[in-house]
């Protein structure tokens, strides 16, 4: 059975999609069969892996509508090492909030889809949109774990209060097994005292949920999605690759 992890933060630009792509690619490099699931109408995960969302006939949107089986949407990502797969998104997801508002059990649409796939993969990583609406609730209902990427800046912790409240609500009403098991410090610059101070504050709040590995700000991490590649394919010797490689080792160790 797959380990299903949702990557969530309602604040945009914190390295969430970057972390999904590179954690997934790193796990695939280590011999794991990995499925990445795009639940964001912006489809950044999809395009960041070199898949043109506007050309796709079936995506997760059609799965939610009951017009396609999950297996029909899955795309194998061509890369030198490992088995990495994608369930893509498209802009059509932008209508989900209103379209499924009256659908009974609408919070369980993704969970039902994942139940048809979780025997086929070691890891399923879900990229949530930068909001706390229906699509994110679906991800929380389908997942067993949540990773929160947090940019190492002053306002990073302010947005987590609402996120944690929504997680607690989902735990009470929809998914009692859900837990926050990882917090990822992103865009870190150890030369800046403010970044060091913010990391200490994050560690105080999240304690043992905070990964030791910090993802440093790195231009290669910014560039790689524009080439449709993960960091290990684009620039395997970069600091970004080094950091995500270390983070993946932590993820694998935490699952033992």
Secondary structure, 3 states (H helix, E strand, C coil): CCEEEEECCCCCCCCHHHHHHHHHHHHHHCCCEEEEEECCCCCHHHHHCCCCHHHCCCCHHHHHCCCCCHHHHEEECCCCCCEEEEECCCHHHHHHHHHCCCCCCHHHHHHHHHHCCCCCCCEEEEECCCCCCHHHHHHHHHCCEEEEEEECCHHHCCCHHHHHHHHHHHHHHCCCCCEEEEEEEEEECCCCHHHHHHHHHHHHHHHHHEEEEEEECCHHHHHHHHHCCCHHHHCCCCHHHHHHHHHHHHHHHHCC
